[in-house]
Amino acid sequence: SSGINAEYGGLFNLGITEEQQLFLFSVLAAILHMGNITFNEERNDSCSISNDDEHLLIAAKLLGLEVPQLQKWLCHKTLKARNETVVMSLKQKDAVSGMEAFVKHIYASLFLWVVKLLNAALSNGKKDAVNFIGILDIYGFEMFEENSFEQFCINYANEKLQQQFNQHVFKLEQAEYVKEQIKWSFIDFTDNQPCIDLIEKKLGIIDLLDEQCRMNRGTDENWVQILYKELTDSVHFQKPKTGTDQFVIVHYADKVSYMCHGFIAKNLDSVNESHINLLKTSSLDLANEALGGAELGSITSPKRVASKSLTRRSTAQTLTKTRTVGAQFKTSLNLLMDALSTTVPHFIRCIKPNDDKEPFEFVPTRVVQQLRACGVIETVRISAAGYPSRWSYKEFESRYSLLVHSKRIRKGQTVDNCRVVLSSLVNDTDKYQFGKTKIFFRAGQVAYFEKLRSERQFNACVMMQARVRSWLAAKRYNSVRSAAISVQCVMRGTLARRRVQRMREHRASVIIQKHVRGWVQRVKYQRLLVSVLFMQCRYRAQVAYKEFLSIKYEHNARIIQKHVRGWLARCAYKQHVQKIIKIQSCVRRHLAKKKLKALKLGAIQSGSNFTSDSETDSQTPNVVPSYNDKLDSYIKVFKDKQILLSQMSESSIGSDSDYCSETISRPSTCDKIVQTAMDMLLPYLNGSVEARSIGHFKKLNIKLEKRIFEMQLKSKDMVTERNNLLEETKQNLEELAVVKKQLGEETRSREDLEKELSSTTAELKDIRQNYLAMKLEISRRTREEECSIM
């Protein structure tokens, strides 16, 4: 904010109003936003800009243009054919190039407008000023990995300025030698005119580039091939060993390799006429005044604009619309050289000590490169070839007359005194020459005189210091000796009086110490007794607490053991009962199978007898008792089966509590079977034998066997469930063992912690005892020191 305020203040001081400043910053912001506009490539070799492009909207608002018009003419151009005007779409690459040329035109026009305002503010009402002070700020020699048209123009300008600088330095040297009327010979220096001719002469690089630009199908590659063909005889032009898209120019500073890509496009750098017409439609009040100053096709780099501003406004009028950037730059540079030749130039070379902009850091290699690129080393060599150092007679006499004896120096004869000094110090007369008002020296002579002068001054200073120090030392010694004698007298009396006083104090201190030591010992004993009682109480409380923890731990362990053992006993009892039930089930199943088999055989036999008897029943009525006996046997068989089924149901569900509760709540399957069989036998039991037949009993027997088989399957399922329960019980026992093991480990770790606690308590006790002992020792020493002082 401080920098912006300072800039505002500086512009106000130069007479630029607030409105003009606002317009200036608005146009600069619009230029920055136009550089961020995005061009979208279309299918039919055209491009477009999105309606929502933020930078387009801002740039149009800042320039006072309509958004659709700016959007249209950035992507199109007009072509005039006879009496018709055709609007053509641009490719993405051409649209970007056109926008860049448009932006350069705006910036150049704005720059010229600002220069016009500044010149009007500094002119003080004079229209044509004869004398002026100009400042030319240019880039130094540039050499990058890839160098293009911009670096070519900058290095070309540096070549011209270096030539002017060498000539200026040489002319100053020559004028100085002629003025002083000394003997001198011509100083040879490297002239870079061949390199300049390579660039600007007829059929040079710029001329061949303009010729290629005038061709309809001229390309950068063809232009480079023409350079290879036409300029290979020049020592300042070289063809690279690899690649055909670049060329090398040997400048005064170093060799620079230039890439040919973009040279023709940048050399043309023409602004579309539709863009100029678009600027005329701006709604800003200062747009026509500020942005209409640059001619169409006259936009070049900032270097050229700066040079044009220095060579006055008439330069812009000499450039025509049809000329290329290179030709315009060449003309502007020649005008700048003409202006510099009519002035008295002063050169300021800016050298960067390092590339990181760090303070107190000097990189010699980087500095040497800059000195070579600026031509300073060459200038120093030119100066060193003559007489670079020069002194007036008066200055030389006042500075170096001390190098000879004072008897040889005469007052009022300055020239003769200088000759005496030089004849006594320098044997070679070619190292210096006498002029009218000055003495000229070769390189290194002044440094030699300065060395002799420093040595003479150093020796004189050493001699003076020796004399002064000797006098000061003697004076200091006498004063110190007298002061020491006085101090000794006073101190000896003081020491004697102090010695007597100490003897008195020592006797009194012995008596005081006797009583104090007794009191200290009594206090020490009382404190020790209190400390011992306190530590005993703490120790006994700690021991009691440990016993309480052990009793509590054992009590809890007993409770845990009681519950664990009870749980283990219950688990073992359940397993024992399950095993017994399993064995009973197996035995009962075996007996039931045997009984069932016997019943099946008996039923088959009784069925056959019953059939044969039924046939003779009508003939012999006396056989009814035998038939009743058979019926009784069937009833007995059914009752036996009823008992077997009830036993099987009891054995299969003996250990299953859920199943037992279910059988209590509802009648068993065996009871239903027996009840059904009894219902079927009631007619026979009541005496109605003819109602049923033996075949019906056979069917009933088959149903009973089927039900018995189903009950056997259910008993097998029950056995499988009991086995699963046994496996779960085993897993629970294993988990209980792991828990018991962890409990034992925790018990052992608790015991270890108690041991560490006891050892820590003992260490704490020792530390407390040591602390008390040290405290008593410190108090004893303190009292002894107090007694000794007393």
Secondary structure by P-SEA (a helix, b strand, c coil): caaaaaaaaaaaaacccaaaaaaaaaaaaaaaaaaabbbbbccccccccccccaaaaaaaaaacccaaaaaaaaaccccccccbbbbbbbcaaaaaaaaaaaaaaaaaaaaaaaaaaaaaaacccccccccbbbbbbbbcccccccccaaaaaaaaaaaaaaaaaaaaaaaaaaaaaaaacccccbbbbbbaaaaaaaccccccaaaaaaaaaacccccaaaaaaaaaacccccccbbbbcccccccccccccbbbbbbccaaaaaaaccccaaaaaaaaaccccccccccccccccccccaaaaaaaaaacccccccccccccaaaaaaaaaaaaaaaaaacbbbbbbbbbcccccccccccaaaaaaaaaaaaaaaaaaaaaacccccccaaaaaacccccccccccccccaaaaaaaaaaacccccccccccccbbbbccaaaaaaaaaaaaaaaaaaaaaaaaaaaaaaaaaaaaaaaaaaaaaaaaaaaaaaaaaaaaaaaaaaaaaaaaaaaaaaaaaaaaaaaaaaaaaaaaaaaaaaaaaaaaaaaaaaaaaaaaaaaaaaaaaaaaaaaaaaaaaaaaaaaaaaaaaaaaaaaaaaaaaaaaaaaaaccccccaaaaaaaaaaaaaaaaaaaaaaaaaaaaaaacccaaaaaaaaacccaaaaaaaaaaaaaccccccccccccaaaaaaaaaaaaaaaaaaaaaaaaaaaaaaaaaaaaaaaaaaaaaaaaaaaaaaaaaaaaaaaaaaaaaaaaaaaaaaaaaaaaaaaaaaaaaaaac
